[in-house]
Amino acid sequence: MQLYIRTLFDEVTCILNHPLWIGAQAPDVGAMTVFLYAFHERISLMDAYEAVPAHVCTQLITVRVACTGDPPDSMPQFQANRFVVRPKNNAWNANRGGSLLDFLKISPTVSRLRVDEYETLLTDNRIGKQRLVGIGVVSPNARPAIRVSR
């Protein structure tokens, strides 16, 4: 079972690297909103790490860590409190009704739905256009500056 859990979380780590990449690159072109959205998505998926028993709450699950139990049958639910109103709490718990595996099946689907939104935020960004349009344009008739001799 430990090998299964480690393999599962190796794949989760690969998925987590994508929002990290786009979130870290987006502010360079003036798209701070993409940074915030991507990291929100990343943090919500990292809840899978916290659901596994005896986990050290890092992405180093491939290190020999004793997993004392099976993945949980249900994901932990967010509890309403004086800082979080119930409708927002219900929205956060929408994809937490099943097991850990159900949660991991839903997360990439939700991410795919947001790809178009990320693309729009990056390509229609006024600051990004000012920084990128016309930069690094190579003419089809351009000759290489360095010739390679054989």
C-alpha positions in Angstrom: 0.0 0.0 0.0 2.9 2.4 0.8 4.2 2.0 -2.8 0.8 2.8 -4.2 0.5 5.9 -2.0 4.0 7.1 -3.0 3.3 6.5 -6.7 0.0 8.4 -6.4 1.6 11.4 -4.8 4.5 11.4 -7.3 1.8 12.0 -9.9 0.1 14.6 -7.7 3.4 16.4 -7.4 3.7 16.6 -11.2 0.3 18.1 -11.4 1.1 20.6 -8.7 4.1 21.8 -10.6 2.0 23.2 -13.5 0.1 25.9 -11.4 3.5 26.7 -9.8 5.1 27.3 -13.1 2.4 29.4 -14.7 1.8 31.2 -11.4 5.4 32.1 -11.1 5.8 33.2 -14.7 2.6 35.3 -15.0 3.7 38.3 -12.9 6.6 38.8 -15.3 4.2 39.8 -17.9 1.9 41.8 -15.6 -0.7 39.1 -14.9 -0.9 39.0 -11.1 -4.4 37.6 -11.2 -3.2 34.4 -12.9 -0.6 34.1 -10.1 -3.3 34.3 -7.4 -5.7 31.9 -9.3 -2.9 29.3 -9.9 -1.7 29.3 -6.4 -5.3 29.0 -5.1 -5.7 25.9 -7.3 -2.4 24.5 -6.1 -3.2 25.0 -2.4 -6.6 23.3 -2.8 -5.0 20.3 -4.4 -2.4 20.2 -1.6 -5.2 19.3 0.7 -4.7 15.7 -0.6 -1.3 15.6 1.2 -2.9 16.6 4.5 -5.5 13.9 4.2 -3.0 11.0 4.2 -2.3 9.6 7.7 1.3 10.0 9.1 2.3 12.3 6.4 4.9 15.0 7.1 2.8 17.7 5.2 5.5 18.2 2.5 5.9 16.8 -1.0 8.6 14.5 0.2 6.4 11.5 0.5 8.7 9.5 -1.7 11.2 9.5 1.2 10.7 6.5 3.4 7.9 7.7 5.5 5.8 5.3 7.4 2.2 5.6 6.1 0.3 4.2 9.1 -3.0 3.8 7.3 -4.9 3.7 4.1 -6.0 6.9 2.3 -9.1 8.3 3.9 -12.6 7.2 2.8 -13.7 10.8 2.8 -11.9 14.1 2.4 -11.9 16.4 5.4 -14.6 19.1 5.2 -14.3 22.8 5.8 -16.2 23.8 8.8 -18.2 27.1 8.9 -17.1 29.6 11.5 -17.5 33.3 12.1 -15.0 34.2 9.4 -16.4 32.0 6.6 -20.1 32.2 5.6 -22.0 29.1 4.9 -22.5 29.5 1.1 -18.8 29.9 0.6 -18.1 27.0 2.9 -20.5 24.8 0.8 -18.8 25.8 -2.4 -15.4 24.8 -0.9 -16.8 21.4 0.1 -18.5 20.7 -3.2 -15.7 18.4 -4.5 -14.9 16.9 -1.1 -17.9 14.5 -0.9 -16.1 11.3 -1.8 -12.8 9.6 -1.1 -9.3 10.9 -1.6 -9.3 9.2 -5.0 -12.5 10.9 -6.0 -11.1 14.3 -4.9 -8.0 13.7 -7.1 -10.1 12.7 -10.1 -12.2 15.9 -9.9 -9.2 18.3 -9.4 -7.7 18.0 -12.9 -11.1 18.3 -14.4 -11.7 21.6 -12.6 -8.2 22.7 -13.7 -9.0 22.0 -17.3 -12.0 24.2 -17.1 -9.9 27.1 -15.9 -7.3 26.8 -18.7 -9.3 29.0 -21.0 -9.7 31.6 -18.3 -5.9 31.6 -17.7 -5.2 32.0 -21.4 -7.6 34.9 -21.6 -6.0 36.6 -18.6 -2.6 36.2 -20.1 -3.3 37.0 -23.8 -5.8 39.9 -23.3 -3.7 41.5 -20.6 -2.9 45.1 -21.5 0.3 45.2 -19.5 1.4 41.9 -21.0 0.8 43.1 -24.5 2.8 46.2 -23.9 5.7 44.1 -22.7 5.6 41.4 -25.3 4.1 42.5 -28.6 6.8 43.2 -31.1 9.6 41.8 -28.9 11.8 39.1 -30.4 10.2 39.2 -33.8 12.3 37.3 -36.4 11.8 38.1 -40.1 11.5 35.0 -42.4 14.3 36.5 -44.5 16.6 36.9 -41.5 20.0 35.3 -41.9 21.6 33.5 -39.0 24.3 35.6 -37.2 26.5 32.5 -36.7 27.2 30.1 -39.4 28.0 26.5 -38.5 30.7 25.0 -40.6 30.8 21.3 -41.2 
